[in-house]
Amino acid sequence: MVFTVDLVGRYSNPPYTPGDLRELTEMTPDGTLSDATGVAPKQHHHRLRPHEIEQLTADYRSGVAVNDLAAQYDLNRYTVIEHMRREGVPRRYPRLGETEVREATSLYYSGESLAKIGKQMHVDAGTVGRALQKAGVVLRDCHGRER
């Protein structure tokens, strides 16, 4: 019981002063406490003009990485992907279609690894794994055992 009282006493009156708070605000780049208090900074919305969307599409088609485009145009990477979808631009790394999932399932059940299936279908092994899981296939661990 004495330990509990000591513990409560120790943490009930923290030694922080208003001066400590002032030091914290001076440590942040913009002098605000938004990051320190856990409050998310206000989002800014950046709408692309039609000519910017055309340039974004051209850059994507020329092979510029999505993350690079997001940084260049001050967008989230998912916004870049969504713009490409609206413009009808095919994805570089497309999801597997129904027939491909059936083929991948067959290959997987015959013992092929996700990496080999992905290489054969020109997609990442993670893409194959997610598609198979979505189709209800129980995946093996890296040693070939069911999880």
CNS distance restraints for C-alpha pairs under 8 A (distance, minus, plus):
assign (resid   1 and name CA) (resid   5 and name CA) 6.53 0.50 0.50
assign (resid   2 and name CA) (resid   6 and name CA) 6.17 0.50 0.50
assign (resid   3 and name CA) (resid   7 and name CA) 6.03 0.50 0.50
assign (resid   4 and name CA) (resid   8 and name CA) 6.09 0.50 0.50
assign (resid   5 and name CA) (resid   9 and name CA) 6.00 0.50 0.50
assign (resid   6 and name CA) (resid  10 and name CA) 6.02 0.50 0.50
assign (resid   7 and name CA) (resid  11 and name CA) 6.40 0.50 0.50
assign (resid   8 and name CA) (resid  12 and name CA) 5.67 0.50 0.50
assign (resid   9 and name CA) (resid  13 and name CA) 6.95 0.50 0.50
assign (resid  10 and name CA) (resid  14 and name CA) 7.42 0.50 0.50
assign (resid  16 and name CA) (resid  20 and name CA) 6.16 0.50 0.50
assign (resid  16 and name CA) (resid  21 and name CA) 7.95 0.50 0.50
assign (resid  17 and name CA) (resid  21 and name CA) 6.91 0.50 0.50
assign (resid  18 and name CA) (resid  22 and name CA) 6.40 0.50 0.50
assign (resid  19 and name CA) (resid  23 and name CA) 6.28 0.50 0.50
assign (resid  20 and name CA) (resid  24 and name CA) 6.32 0.50 0.50
assign (resid  21 and name CA) (resid  25 and name CA) 6.45 0.50 0.50
assign (resid  22 and name CA) (resid  26 and name CA) 6.36 0.50 0.50
assign (resid  23 and name CA) (resid  27 and name CA) 6.28 0.50 0.50
assign (resid  24 and name CA) (resid  28 and name CA) 6.79 0.50 0.50
assign (resid  24 and name CA) (resid  33 and name CA) 7.70 0.50 0.50
assign (resid  25 and name CA) (resid  31 and name CA) 4.83 0.50 0.50
assign (resid  25 and name CA) (resid  32 and name CA) 5.70 0.50 0.50
assign (resid  25 and name CA) (resid  33 and name CA) 6.02 0.50 0.50
assign (resid  26 and name CA) (resid  31 and name CA) 5.48 0.50 0.50
assign (resid  27 and name CA) (resid  31 and name CA) 7.17 0.50 0.50
assign (resid  28 and name CA) (resid  32 and name CA) 6.53 0.50 0.50
assign (resid  28 and name CA) (resid  33 and name CA) 7.32 0.50 0.50
assign (resid  33 and name CA) (resid  37 and name CA) 5.88 0.50 0.50
assign (resid  34 and name CA) (resid  38 and name CA) 6.31 0.50 0.50
assign (resid  34 and name CA) (resid  39 and name CA) 5.10 0.50 0.50
assign (resid  34 and name CA) (resid  40 and name CA) 6.50 0.50 0.50
assign (resid  34 and name CA) (resid  41 and name CA) 6.40 0.50 0.50
assign (resid  35 and name CA) (resid  39 and name CA) 6.13 0.50 0.50
assign (resid  35 and name CA) (resid  40 and name CA) 6.75 0.50 0.50
assign (resid  35 and name CA) (resid  41 and name CA) 7.48 0.50 0.50
assign (resid  46 and name CA) (resid  74 and name CA) 7.38 0.50 0.50
assign (resid  46 and name CA) (resid  75 and name CA) 7.24 0.50 0.50
assign (resid  48 and name CA) (resid  52 and name CA) 5.64 0.50 0.50
assign (resid  48 and name CA) (resid  53 and name CA) 6.10 0.50 0.50
assign (resid  49 and name CA) (resid  53 and name CA) 6.34 0.50 0.50
assign (resid  50 and name CA) (resid  54 and name CA) 6.30 0.50 0.50
assign (resid  51 and name CA) (resid  55 and name CA) 6.25 0.50 0.50
assign (resid  52 and name CA) (resid  56 and name CA) 6.00 0.50 0.50
assign (resid  53 and name CA) (resid  57 and name CA) 6.06 0.50 0.50
assign (resid  53 and name CA) (resid  83 and name CA) 7.50 0.50 0.50
assign (resid  54 and name CA) (resid  58 and name CA) 6.19 0.50 0.50
assign (resid  55 and name CA) (resid  59 and name CA) 6.05 0.50 0.50
assign (resid  56 and name CA) (resid  60 and name CA) 6.13 0.50 0.50
assign (resid  56 and name CA) (resid  69 and name CA) 7.28 0.50 0.50
assign (resid  56 and name CA) (resid  73 and name CA) 7.96 0.50 0.50
assign (resid  57 and name CA) (resid  61 and name CA) 6.14 0.50 0.50
assign (resid  57 and name CA) (resid  83 and name CA) 7.98 0.50 0.50
assign (resid  57 and name CA) (resid  84 and name CA) 6.55 0.50 0.50
assign (resid  57 and name CA) (resid  87 and name CA) 7.70 0.50 0.50
assign (resid  57 and name CA) (resid  89 and name CA) 7.70 0.50 0.50
assign (resid  58 and name CA) (resid  62 and name CA) 6.15 0.50 0.50
assign (resid  59 and name CA) (resid  63 and name CA) 6.65 0.50 0.50
assign (resid  59 and name CA) (resid  64 and name CA) 5.81 0.50 0.50
assign (resid  59 and name CA) (resid  69 and name CA) 7.72 0.50 0.50
assign (resid  60 and name CA) (resid  64 and name CA) 5.26 0.50 0.50
assign (resid  60 and name CA) (resid  65 and name CA) 7.06 0.50 0.50
assign (resid  60 and name CA) (resid  66 and name CA) 7.20 0.50 0.50
assign (resid  60 and name CA) (resid  69 and name CA) 7.54 0.50 0.50
assign (resid  61 and name CA) (resid  89 and name CA) 7.99 0.50 0.50
assign (resid  64 and name CA) (resid  68 and name CA) 6.73 0.50 0.50
assign (resid  64 and name CA) (resid  69 and name CA) 6.74 0.50 0.50
assign (resid  65 and name CA) (resid  69 and name CA) 6.31 0.50 0.50
assign (resid  66 and name CA) (resid  70 and name CA) 6.10 0.50 0.50
assign (resid  66 and name CA) (resid  77 and name CA) 6.07 0.50 0.50
assign (resid  66 and name CA) (resid  80 and name CA) 6.80 0.50 0.50
assign (resid  66 and name CA) (resid  81 and name CA) 7.50 0.50 0.50
assign (resid  67 and name CA) (resid  71 and name CA) 6.32 0.50 0.50
assign (resid  67 and name CA) (resid  77 and name CA) 5.79 0.50 0.50
assign (resid  68 and name CA) (resid  72 and name CA) 6.08 0.50 0.50
assign (resid  69 and name CA) (resid  73 and name CA) 5.98 0.50 0.50
assign (resid  69 and name CA) (resid  75 and name CA) 7.87 0.50 0.50
assign (resid  69 and name CA) (resid  77 and name CA) 7.66 0.50 0.50
assign (resid  69 and name CA) (resid  80 and name CA) 7.29 0.50 0.50
assign (resid  70 and name CA) (resid  74 and name CA) 5.61 0.50 0.50
assign (resid  70 and name CA) (resid  75 and name CA) 4.62 0.50 0.50
assign (resid  70 and name CA) (resid  76 and name CA) 5.49 0.50 0.50
assign (resid  70 and name CA) (resid  77 and name CA) 5.10 0.50 0.50
assign (resid  70 and name CA) (resid  79 and name CA) 7.95 0.50 0.50
assign (resid  70 and name CA) (resid  80 and name CA) 6.35 0.50 0.50
assign (resid  71 and name CA) (resid  75 and name CA) 6.43 0.50 0.50
assign (resid  71 and name CA) (resid  76 and name CA) 7.84 0.50 0.50
assign (resid  75 and name CA) (resid  79 and name CA) 6.30 0.50 0.50
assign (resid  75 and name CA) (resid  80 and name CA) 6.84 0.50 0.50
assign (resid  76 and name CA) (resid  80 and name CA) 6.64 0.50 0.50
assign (resid  77 and name CA) (resid  81 and name CA) 6.44 0.50 0.50
assign (resid  78 and name CA) (resid  82 and name CA) 6.08 0.50 0.50
assign (resid  79 and name CA) (resid  83 and name CA) 6.14 0.50 0.50
assign (resid  80 and name CA) (resid  84 and name CA) 6.39 0.50 0.50
assign (resid  81 and name CA) (resid  85 and name CA) 6.28 0.50 0.50
assign (resid  82 and name CA) (resid  86 and name CA) 6.25 0.50 0.50
assign (resid  83 and name CA) (resid  87 and name CA) 6.17 0.50 0.50
assign (resid  84 and name CA) (resid  88 and name CA) 6.18 0.50 0.50
assign (resid  84 and name CA) (resid  89 and name CA) 5.13 0.50 0.50
assign (resid  84 and name CA) (resid  90 and name CA) 7.47 0.50 0.50
assign (resid  84 and name CA) (resid  91 and name CA) 7.74 0.50 0.50
assign (resid  85 and name CA) (resid  89 and name CA) 5.87 0.50 0.50
assign (resid  85 and name CA) (resid  90 and name CA) 7.22 0.50 0.50
assign (resid  85 and name CA) (resid  91 and name CA) 7.84 0.50 0.50
assign (resid  90 and name CA) (resid  94 and name CA) 7.58 0.50 0.50
assign (resid  93 and name CA) (resid 123 and name CA) 6.28 0.50 0.50
assign (resid  94 and name CA) (resid 123 and name CA) 7.53 0.50 0.50
assign (resid  95 and name CA) (resid 127 and name CA) 7.00 0.50 0.50
assign (resid  95 and name CA) (resid 131 and name CA) 7.95 0.50 0.50
assign (resid  96 and name CA) (resid 100 and name CA) 5.62 0.50 0.50
assign (resid  96 and name CA) (resid 101 and name CA) 6.03 0.50 0.50
assign (resid  96 and name CA) (resid 127 and name CA) 7.75 0.50 0.50
assign (resid  96 and name CA) (resid 128 and name CA) 7.48 0.50 0.50
assign (resid  96 and name CA) (resid 131 and name CA) 6.88 0.50 0.50
assign (resid  97 and name CA) (resid 101 and name CA) 6.10 0.50 0.50
assign (resid  98 and name CA) (resid 102 and name CA) 6.27 0.50 0.50
assign (resid  99 and name CA) (resid 103 and name CA) 6.21 0.50 0.50
assign (resid 100 and name CA) (resid 104 and name CA) 5.96 0.50 0.50
assign (resid 101 and name CA) (resid 105 and name CA) 5.96 0.50 0.50
assign (resid 101 and name CA) (resid 128 and name CA) 7.89 0.50 0.50
assign (resid 101 and name CA) (resid 131 and name CA) 6.58 0.50 0.50
assign (resid 101 and name CA) (resid 132 and name CA) 6.69 0.50 0.50
assign (resid 101 and name CA) (resid 135 and name CA) 7.70 0.50 0.50
assign (resid 102 and name CA) (resid 106 and name CA) 6.25 0.50 0.50
assign (resid 103 and name CA) (resid 107 and name CA) 6.23 0.50 0.50
assign (resid 104 and name CA) (resid 108 and name CA) 5.95 0.50 0.50
assign (resid 104 and name CA) (resid 117 and name CA) 6.49 0.50 0.50
assign (resid 104 and name CA) (resid 128 and name CA) 7.34 0.50 0.50
assign (resid 104 and name CA) (resid 132 and name CA) 7.52 0.50 0.50
assign (resid 105 and name CA) (resid 109 and name CA) 6.10 0.50 0.50
assign (resid 105 and name CA) (resid 132 and name CA) 6.51 0.50 0.50
assign (resid 105 and name CA) (resid 137 and name CA) 7.40 0.50 0.50
assign (resid 106 and name CA) (resid 110 and name CA) 6.23 0.50 0.50
assign (resid 107 and name CA) (resid 111 and name CA) 6.62 0.50 0.50
assign (resid 107 and name CA) (resid 112 and name CA) 5.61 0.50 0.50
assign (resid 107 and name CA) (resid 117 and name CA) 7.11 0.50 0.50
assign (resid 108 and name CA) (resid 112 and name CA) 4.89 0.50 0.50
assign (resid 108 and name CA) (resid 113 and name CA) 6.43 0.50 0.50
assign (resid 108 and name CA) (resid 114 and name CA) 7.16 0.50 0.50
assign (resid 108 and name CA) (resid 117 and name CA) 7.58 0.50 0.50
assign (resid 112 and name CA) (resid 116 and name CA) 6.47 0.50 0.50
assign (resid 112 and name CA) (resid 117 and name CA) 6.68 0.50 0.50
assign (resid 113 and name CA) (resid 117 and name CA) 6.29 0.50 0.50
assign (resid 114 and name CA) (resid 118 and name CA) 5.93 0.50 0.50
assign (resid 114 and name CA) (resid 125 and name CA) 5.00 0.50 0.50
assign (resid 114 and name CA) (resid 126 and name CA) 7.57 0.50 0.50
assign (resid 114 and name CA) (resid 128 and name CA) 6.28 0.50 0.50
assign (resid 114 and name CA) (resid 129 and name CA) 6.42 0.50 0.50
assign (resid 115 and name CA) (resid 119 and name CA) 6.10 0.50 0.50
assign (resid 115 and name CA) (resid 124 and name CA) 7.20 0.50 0.50
assign (resid 115 and name CA) (resid 125 and name CA) 4.68 0.50 0.50
assign (resid 116 and name CA) (resid 120 and name CA) 6.17 0.50 0.50
assign (resid 116 and name CA) (resid 125 and name CA) 7.74 0.50 0.50
assign (resid 117 and name CA) (resid 121 and name CA) 6.17 0.50 0.50
assign (resid 117 and name CA) (resid 125 and name CA) 7.18 0.50 0.50
assign (resid 117 and name CA) (resid 128 and name CA) 7.29 0.50 0.50
assign (resid 118 and name CA) (resid 122 and name CA) 5.74 0.50 0.50
assign (resid 118 and name CA) (resid 123 and name CA) 4.82 0.50 0.50
assign (resid 118 and name CA) (resid 124 and name CA) 5.19 0.50 0.50
assign (resid 118 and name CA) (resid 125 and name CA) 4.79 0.50 0.50
assign (resid 118 and name CA) (resid 127 and name CA) 7.55 0.50 0.50
assign (resid 118 and name CA) (resid 128 and name CA) 6.04 0.50 0.50
assign (resid 119 and name CA) (resid 123 and name CA) 6.24 0.50 0.50
assign (resid 119 and name CA) (resid 124 and name CA) 7.08 0.50 0.50
assign (resid 119 and name CA) (resid 125 and name CA) 7.58 0.50 0.50
assign (resid 123 and name CA) (resid 127 and name CA) 6.46 0.50 0.50
assign (resid 123 and name CA) (resid 128 and name CA) 7.26 0.50 0.50
assign (resid 124 and name CA) (resid 128 and name CA) 6.69 0.50 0.50
assign (resid 125 and name CA) (resid 129 and name CA) 6.15 0.50 0.50
assign (resid 126 and name CA) (resid 130 and name CA) 6.10 0.50 0.50
assign (resid 127 and name CA) (resid 131 and name CA) 6.18 0.50 0.50
assign (resid 128 and name CA) (resid 132 and name CA) 6.11 0.50 0.50
assign (resid 129 and name CA) (resid 133 and name CA) 6.11 0.50 0.50
assign (resid 129 and name CA) (resid 139 and name CA) 7.59 0.50 0.50
assign (resid 130 and name CA) (resid 134 and name CA) 6.05 0.50 0.50
assign (resid 131 and name CA) (resid 135 and name CA) 6.24 0.50 0.50
assign (resid 132 and name CA) (resid 136 and name CA) 6.40 0.50 0.50
assign (resid 132 and name CA) (resid 137 and name CA) 5.30 0.50 0.50
assign (resid 132 and name CA) (resid 138 and name CA) 7.92 0.50 0.50
assign (resid 132 and name CA) (resid 139 and name CA) 7.85 0.50 0.50
assign (resid 133 and name CA) (resid 137 and name CA) 5.11 0.50 0.50
assign (resid 133 and name CA) (resid 138 and name CA) 6.56 0.50 0.50
assign (resid 133 and name CA) (resid 139 and name CA) 7.15 0.50 0.50
assign (resid 138 and name CA) (resid 146 and name CA) 6.94 0.50 0.50
assign (resid 138 and name CA) (resid 147 and name CA) 7.24 0.50 0.50
assign (resid 139 and name CA) (resid 146 and name CA) 6.19 0.50 0.50
assign (resid 139 and name CA) (resid 147 and name CA) 6.48 0.50 0.50
assign (resid 140 and name CA) (resid 144 and name CA) 5.13 0.50 0.50
assign (resid 140 and name CA) (resid 145 and name CA) 4.98 0.50 0.50
assign (resid 140 and name CA) (resid 146 and name CA) 4.24 0.50 0.50
assign (resid 140 and name CA) (resid 147 and name CA) 5.60 0.50 0.50
assign (resid 141 and name CA) (resid 145 and name CA) 5.36 0.50 0.50
assign (resid 141 and name CA) (resid 146 and name CA) 6.09 0.50 0.50
assign (resid 141 and name CA) (resid 147 and name CA) 5.87 0.50 0.50
